[in-house]
Amino acid sequence: MRYCRIAEGFGLIDDDVIRLLDRSPLEGGRPDGLVVPLAAAKLLPPVIPPVFYAVGLNYRSHVEHALARGYPAATSPERPEVGYRANNALTGHLSPIVRPAGVHGRFEAEPEVVAVIGRTIRNASRGEAQASVFGWTIGNDVSAREWQNSDRTFWRSKNSDTFKPMGPWIETDVDPLAQTTTCRVDGEVRAEFATGAMIFDPFDFIVETTKYITMHPGDVLWMGADATVQLEPGNVVDIEISGIGVLSNPVQEES
């Protein structure tokens, strides 16, 4: 099933219509009889997470690429460790990515699969970690690299407004580790990789995280990328993960 969020609330996508739910699908929401045409709806980030977890350097070729770019701290992880991002950075399908006026140098997209947690878990076994995932969506981890290199933290390089497009919906019936991730800019393929070719998979991260931190329904876990793609104002960037969908966003300069 595919679940989305629009101004009217949460919905179940049924062909070319959205059947509105009486509450969040994470709370067992059911169709309430109201219907909105899919083509007329503005798709918002499908969930606003209580906690926004993010994984970095989770593909070996990404580590190698970072080392080739001159980042000696880019090493393959020895165990799954998460970081965090800010909800203010979230934006939805077809909404603009806005490059701040102070950004110079590399301004890049990173295509990522995203796990949406569906139950409260602590000290999860691998089987419990697998069962805890409600569904999967798509993230675009936009990064301002000069800021990333100059600041002590990622506070603006990763978390500026609109830097984290997510959507267009949550897909519940897919094995993300068997899919292909593709990034296109203005219709041209700029990157393509096996989504599941991770150093540690989502369930490894959930098991490790919940040894110390309780995860809750609606939390999201962004799983890292195997490629970075340069963006410029005027571009349209599409992130496609087979079996899930396409997340598309135009890029604009801050006015």
C-alpha positions as CSV (number, residue, x, y, z in Angstrom):
1,M,0.0,0.0,0.0
2,R,1.0,3.6,-0.5
3,Y,0.3,6.2,2.1
4,C,0.7,9.9,1.7
5,R,0.1,13.2,3.6
6,I,-1.6,16.2,2.1
7,A,-3.1,19.4,3.5
8,E,-6.3,17.6,4.2
9,G,-4.6,14.9,6.2
10,F,-3.2,11.4,5.7
11,G,-4.4,9.3,2.8
12,L,-4.2,6.0,1.0
13,I,-3.3,6.2,-2.7
14,D,-5.7,4.1,-4.8
15,D,-4.8,4.4,-8.5
16,D,-5.5,8.1,-9.4
17,V,-7.2,9.1,-6.1
18,I,-6.3,9.6,-2.5
19,R,-8.7,8.1,0.0
20,L,-8.4,10.2,3.2
21,L,-7.9,8.4,6.5
22,D,-9.5,9.2,9.8
23,R,-6.0,9.3,11.4
24,S,-2.4,8.5,10.6
25,P,-1.7,5.1,9.1
26,L,0.8,4.6,11.9
27,E,-2.2,4.7,14.2
28,G,-4.2,2.3,12.1
29,G,-6.1,5.0,10.2
30,R,-9.0,3.9,8.0
31,P,-10.6,5.6,5.0
32,D,-13.2,8.0,6.1
33,G,-15.1,8.2,2.8
34,L,-13.5,11.4,1.5
35,V,-11.6,11.3,-1.8
36,V,-9.1,13.8,-3.4
37,P,-7.8,13.4,-7.0
38,L,-4.1,12.5,-6.8
39,A,-3.2,14.9,-9.7
40,A,-4.7,17.8,-7.8
41,A,-3.0,17.1,-4.4
42,K,0.1,18.7,-3.1
43,L,2.1,15.9,-1.5
44,L,3.8,16.8,1.8
45,P,6.6,14.9,3.5
46,P,4.6,11.7,4.3
47,V,5.5,11.9,8.0
48,I,7.0,14.5,10.3
49,P,9.3,12.3,12.5
50,P,9.6,12.5,16.2
51,V,13.3,11.8,15.6
52,F,15.1,12.2,12.3
53,Y,17.9,9.7,12.2
54,A,20.5,9.8,9.4
55,V,23.3,7.4,8.3
56,G,26.5,8.6,6.6
57,L,29.2,6.8,4.5
58,N,27.2,3.6,4.3
59,Y,28.4,2.5,0.8
60,R,32.0,1.6,0.1
61,S,32.2,3.5,-3.2
62,H,31.0,6.6,-1.5
63,V,33.8,6.3,1.1
64,E,36.3,5.9,-1.8
65,H,34.8,8.9,-3.6
66,A,35.1,11.1,-0.5
67,L,38.8,10.0,0.0
68,A,39.5,10.8,-3.7
69,R,38.0,14.3,-3.1
70,G,40.5,14.9,-0.3
71,Y,38.6,14.0,2.9
72,P,41.0,11.8,4.9
73,A,38.4,11.4,7.7
74,A,36.1,9.4,5.3
75,T,36.6,5.9,6.5
76,S,34.4,2.8,6.3
77,P,32.4,2.4,9.5
78,E,33.2,-0.5,11.7
79,R,29.8,-0.6,13.3
80,P,26.4,1.0,12.5
81,E,26.2,4.5,14.0
82,V,23.5,7.1,13.4
83,G,23.4,10.9,13.4
84,Y,20.5,13.3,13.4
85,R,18.9,15.9,11.1
86,A,16.4,18.7,11.7
87,N,12.8,18.6,10.8
88,N,12.8,22.2,9.5
89,A,14.9,20.9,6.5
90,L,12.0,18.6,5.4
91,T,10.1,19.5,2.2
92,G,7.8,17.5,0.0
93,H,7.5,16.2,-3.6
94,L,7.6,19.0,-6.2
95,S,8.5,21.6,-3.6
96,P,11.6,23.7,-4.4
97,I,15.0,23.1,-2.9
98,V,16.3,26.6,-2.2
99,R,20.0,27.2,-2.3
100,P,20.9,30.0,0.2
101,A,22.6,33.1,-1.1
102,G,25.7,32.3,1.0
103,V,26.3,28.9,-0.6
104,H,29.4,28.6,-2.8
105,G,31.1,25.6,-4.4
106,R,29.6,22.1,-4.4
107,F,25.9,21.9,-3.8
108,E,24.9,18.3,-4.0
109,A,22.1,15.8,-3.9
110,E,22.4,12.4,-2.3
111,P,19.7,9.9,-3.1
112,E,18.6,7.7,-0.2
113,V,16.1,5.1,0.8
114,V,14.3,5.9,4.1
115,A,12.8,3.5,6.7
116,V,9.7,4.7,8.5
117,I,9.4,3.1,11.9
118,G,5.9,1.8,12.8
119,R,6.2,0.6,16.4
120,T,7.9,1.5,19.7
121,I,11.1,-0.7,20.1
122,R,14.0,-1.0,22.5
123,N,16.7,-3.7,22.5
124,A,15.4,-5.1,19.2
125,S,16.5,-8.4,17.8
126,R,17.0,-8.5,14.0
127,G,13.6,-10.0,13.5
128,E,12.0,-7.3,15.7
129,A,13.9,-4.6,13.8
130,Q,12.5,-6.0,10.5
131,A,9.0,-6.1,11.9
132,S,9.3,-2.5,13.2
133,V,9.5,-0.9,9.8
134,F,6.1,0.3,8.7
135,G,7.3,1.2,5.2
136,W,9.8,3.0,2.9
137,T,10.1,6.3,1.3
138,I,12.7,8.4,-0.6
139,G,15.0,11.1,0.7
140,N,17.3,13.6,-1.0
141,D,20.1,14.5,1.3
142,V,21.0,18.0,-0.1
143,S,24.4,19.2,1.2
144,A,26.4,22.5,0.9
145,R,29.9,21.1,1.0
146,E,31.9,24.3,1.7
147,W,29.8,24.8,4.8
148,Q,30.2,21.1,5.7
149,N,34.0,21.6,5.6
150,S,34.1,24.9,7.4
151,D,31.6,24.5,10.2
152,R,32.3,22.5,13.4
153,T,29.0,20.7,12.9
154,F,26.5,20.0,10.0
155,W,24.1,22.6,11.4
156,R,23.6,24.5,8.2
157,S,25.3,22.3,5.5
158,K,22.8,19.6,6.0
159,N,19.9,21.2,7.9
160,S,19.1,24.5,6.1
161,D,15.4,24.9,5.2
162,T,14.4,22.7,2.2
163,F,17.6,20.6,2.3
164,K,15.8,17.4,3.0
165,P,13.1,16.5,0.4
166,M,11.2,13.4,1.4
167,G,8.4,11.5,-0.3
168,P,6.4,11.3,-2.3
169,W,4.7,8.6,-0.2
170,I,5.3,5.6,2.1
171,E,5.3,2.2,0.3
172,T,4.6,-0.7,2.5
173,D,5.0,-3.6,0.1
174,V,8.6,-3.5,-1.2
175,D,12.0,-5.0,-0.3
176,P,14.2,-1.9,-0.6
177,L,17.4,-4.0,-0.5
178,A,16.4,-5.5,-3.8
179,Q,15.8,-2.2,-5.7
180,T,17.8,0.2,-7.8
181,T,18.3,3.9,-6.9
182,T,18.6,6.4,-9.8
183,C,19.3,10.1,-9.7
184,R,18.4,12.3,-12.7
185,V,19.0,16.0,-13.2
186,D,16.9,17.6,-15.9
187,G,16.0,14.1,-17.1
188,E,19.6,12.9,-17.5
189,V,20.8,10.0,-15.4
190,R,23.7,11.2,-13.2
191,A,23.9,8.3,-10.8
192,E,22.6,4.7,-10.4
193,F,23.3,2.1,-7.9
194,A,22.0,-1.0,-6.1
195,T,20.0,0.3,-3.2
196,G,20.9,-2.7,-1.0
197,A,24.7,-2.5,-1.6
198,M,25.1,-1.0,1.9
199,I,27.9,-1.7,4.4
200,F,25.2,-2.1,7.1
201,D,21.5,-2.5,6.3
202,P,18.6,-0.7,7.9
203,F,18.0,-3.5,10.4
204,D,21.6,-3.5,11.6
205,F,21.1,0.2,12.4
206,I,17.8,-0.4,14.2
207,V,19.3,-3.2,16.3
208,E,22.3,-1.1,17.3
209,T,20.4,2.1,17.9
210,T,17.8,0.5,20.1
211,K,20.4,-0.9,22.4
212,Y,20.6,2.7,23.8
213,I,17.7,4.7,22.3
214,T,14.0,3.9,22.1
215,M,12.6,4.3,18.6
216,H,9.0,5.4,18.1
217,P,6.3,5.3,15.4
218,G,7.0,7.9,12.8
219,D,10.8,8.0,13.4
220,V,12.7,7.9,10.1
221,L,16.1,6.4,9.3
222,W,17.8,7.8,6.2
223,M,20.2,5.1,4.9
224,G,22.9,7.1,3.1
225,A,23.8,7.2,-0.6
226,D,26.3,5.6,-3.0
227,A,26.6,8.8,-5.1
228,T,26.6,12.6,-5.0
229,V,25.2,14.7,-7.8
230,Q,26.0,18.4,-8.4
231,L,22.9,20.8,-8.4
232,E,22.5,24.3,-9.8
233,P,19.5,26.7,-9.6
234,G,17.2,26.0,-12.5
235,N,17.7,22.2,-12.3
236,V,15.0,19.6,-11.6
237,V,16.3,16.6,-9.6
238,D,14.5,13.3,-9.6
239,I,15.3,10.5,-7.1
240,E,13.8,7.2,-8.2
241,I,13.9,4.0,-6.2
242,S,12.3,1.1,-8.1
243,G,9.3,-0.3,-6.3
244,I,8.8,2.9,-4.3
245,G,8.4,5.8,-6.7
246,V,10.0,9.1,-7.8
247,L,10.8,12.1,-5.6
248,S,11.1,15.2,-7.8
249,N,12.2,18.8,-6.8
250,P,13.1,21.9,-8.7
251,V,16.2,23.8,-7.5
252,Q,16.0,27.6,-6.9
253,E,18.3,30.3,-5.7
254,E,17.3,32.2,-2.6
255,S,15.6,35.5,-3.5
